[in-house]
Amino acid sequence: MASFTFSLRWISTGSSGIFLEDLLVLPLNNLGFIPLPLFNSSNKDFN
């Protein structure tokens, strides 16, 4: 789960805009503290 740890590292640093795209590849349901509606617009481009 290297990417998972990498994403959490971006969250802790508060580098918004960088970690957002990285989180899209993760199972967001497992990250209950993430506001899912925040990713809806970006998720369309990622798919």
C-alpha positions, 0 to 999 in steps of 0.5 A: 500500500505504498500509494496509500501511505504516499497519499496520507503524507500529502494530506498531512502536509496540506498540499491541496491540489496535489494529493487530491488526484492521487487519492482518486485511485484509492478505494475512497470508501475505506477513507471515511474521513474524506468528503466524497462529494469533493472528488466527484468533479475530478473523478470524471476526468480521472476515469 
